[in-house]
Each structure stands twice: as C-alpha cells, then as structure tokens.
C-alpha cells in the first residue's frame, strides 16, 4: 500500500474533511493523504473523485493542491517530503492564502492550414513547430487588454499555450483573492463582448497552476 498525496495545508488543521483522508504533520505543515494501491487507479471516475475531494478541502482552507498521481511509500516518506520542502511550502501557502484560480481561455483560430499541412522538409517541420508554440499577435494584444482591465484584482498571472479538445488554446490563469473575485468577474464580463466568441472564463478552481 502507498499514500496518495492530495495537498499541503498550514498548521494543525482540525476542521472536518473526508473521513478517508489522513493528516500527517511536520514543520508546521499538514500533508493530506489517502491510502492507495501501489498501482494507481487511472480511471476517469477515480480522477474526478480525487478532484472533488481537492475542491472540498480548498473551500475550507488554504491548500497547495497536488495533481492526481503523487504516491509516497509511507508516513516516514511523507514527513521527509514535508521536511525537505518546508521553506518552499510556507512561501507558497502565504501566496495562495484565501485565493481562487480563475482561467480565461482563448481558442486560437489559425489563419491558414500551416499546422496541418504535409511536411516536405526539415525546415517546413521546424516552421510548423514554431507556429504551434508561438503566441499569435492578436492573442498577445488581447492578453494585454485583459490584464490592464483586471489590474489590481489578482495577485499573479500566468499564460500557457496548449491543446484543449483538439484545438490550440492560450490559457490565462489568474490567482484572485476571494475578496476581489466578484469584482474580477464583473469587470471581465463588462469587457467580454469586445473580446469575441473565442474567449471563455472558467472557475473558480483550486490554484493548481500556481502551486509549482
């Protein structure tokens, strides 16, 4: 048997959480873990249940959430992990304190079929790769407009190019204090009509993209 890590919280957390989650404490930190088979269940239902538990904990306290799949051998290994990373975790908890993650996703519409065209040379392949991993000028401009509009309502912002439902997207992630969340969303929706239909807002979520 192994221990599946859900996340890290500060201090000795005593509020009720799911009964199958254990608390292991060291260095003024608490690791939230659950007994798991050494061969982790990768079914979508297991991943979704894990995410639901993360969300419930996040709604009760400041949490450094861990993406599904981190297994530690036993309690001693968990304590060693907390000891080795304690300084980093305390800084993270201070940054994440009472915050939500909100995502603004742009679907990138290619102006041509360059990314899907047959590649006839090494140079063509490299150009296609550059296309996939570069931010279009219009998306960078919209990012600037959005950041200027939401200035003062978030602590940190990150941007990531990725594939989502088979389409190239540009995800803007924001770490938003709960006290400014309603104002953040209201200001975004005031701006949304001018941004076009290729942009959507999601969240709030546990701050996965700010927990590294």
N, C-alpha and C positions, 0 to 999 in steps of 0.2 A: 504494500500500500504506500501511497505517496500523499503529499499535501498540495492541493491546488490553491494557488495564491490569488485572492480577489483584489487586494489592495492594502494600502497602508494608511492609518489614521494616527492622530496625535494622542499621546497620553493613555490613560486607562479608561477606555470607552465603556460606559455602563448602560447606555440606552438599549432597548430591546432590538435585536436583529434576528434573522432567520435562525432557528434552533440548531440547524446542522452546520453552522459556521462557528469555528473555534477562534479564540483570541489568543495570540502569543505575543508577549510583551518583552521589550528590551530597549534600552537607550531612549526612554520616554516616548516610545513608539509602540503601536499595536499592529501586528500583521493579522489580517483576517483570512483564514484558510478553511478548507473543507477537505475531508478525507476523500481520496480518489484512487481509482485503479491506476497502476503504473502505466497501462496502455490507455491513454486519454480518449474518452468518447468524443468523436468529431461530428456526430450527427447534428443537424441544424437545430433540432429541439434542445439538445444539451447546451449549445452555444447561446441560444435565445434565453434559456433559463438562467444561465450564468449572467447574461446582460441584464436581465430583470432584477437579479439579486444585487448587482452593482448599482443599478438605479435606485433601489430602495435604500441602500446604505448611503449613497450620495445625497439623497433627500433628507437624511437625518444629521449628517455631519460632513465636515471637510474630508475628502477622500482622495488619495492618489490611486486612481483606478489602474488595474493591470489588464491588458488584453488577454483573452482566453488562451490558455496553453502553458502557463508557467507552473511547473511542478517542482517541488522541493522534497527531498527524501524523507525528512523527519523534523521534529521540533528543534533539534540542535542546529540543523542546517538553516532553518528559518531564523533562529536567533543570530547565527553568524551573518546571515544576509542583512539583518537589521543593523548589526554592529558595523559591518563593512561599509554600509551606505547611509549611516545615520545623519551625517552632516548634509548630504545631498537631499535626503528626505525632509529634513527640517526646513531647509530653504524652500523646497517645493511646496510644502504644506502652508508656509507663510504666503507664498504667491497665490496659491489656489484658494485661500481662505474665503469661504462664503461666495464662491463664484460658480457660474454656469458656463458651458461651452455652447456657442451658437455658430452654426455654419451657414454660409452664403455660397451656393454652388452655381457656377456659370457653365452651361453646356457650350462647348466650343464648336461652332459650325465652320468646317473647312470651306474655303472659297473655291477649292478645286479638289480633285481626287488624288492629289500627290501622295498622300499617305498610303493609299490602297493600290496605286499603280504598280505593275510588274517592274521589278528592279533588274536593270540590264547591266549594271556595272557597280563596282565598289563605291564609286563616287555618288551614284544615284542612291545607293543604300544609305550612305552617311548623311546625305541631304534629307532623306526621309526620316532618319532617326533624329536629326536636328529639328525637323518640323514637329515631331511628336513631343519633344522635350523642351520646346520653346514656348514662351507665353506670347500670344498674339498681341499686337499693339493696342487693339480695341479693348482687350480684356485688362491689360495693364492700366489703361486710361480709366476704365470703369472701377477698378480696384482703388485708384487714387480718389475718384469721386466719392466712393462709398466710405473710405477711411476718413476723408475730410468731413463728410456728413455726420459720421458717428463719433468724431473726435471727442474725447473726454468721457465716453461712456463705456470704454473697455480698457483692460489692463495690458493686454498683449494681443498681437495679431500674427497669424502665420498663413502662408499661402502654399498650396500644393497642387501640382499637375498630376492627374491620374485618369484612369478609365473607370467609368461608372455606368453600369448597364450597357456596356459595349460602346460607350461614347466617350470621347476625350472631354475632360472637365477640368475646371480650375476652381479649387475649393479654398475659400477664405474662411479661416477659423478664428473666432474671437473669444477671448476669456473675459466674461462680462460679470461684474459684481451683481449680486441679486438685487441690490438696492437701485440699480440703474437699468435692470433688464426690461421693464415695461417701457421706459423711455427709449431704450435702444431699439426695441421692436417697432414702436410708434414712429420713430424717426426714419427707420428703414422703410416702412410701408408708405410713408409720405414720399419717399424717393422712388419706390419700386416701379411705378408706371413709366418713368422716364428711362428705366434700365432695360426694358424689353422683356419678352416672354422667356428668354433663355436663362433667366436667373431665378433661383428659388432659395427660400430661407428654411432652415430646419433647426430643431432644438426647442428648448434647452436640453443638453446632454451632460453626462459626467465628462470632465475635462481630459479625455483620452489624449488629444493632440497637444496637450501642454504638460504631460506627465513624464516626459523623457528626461 
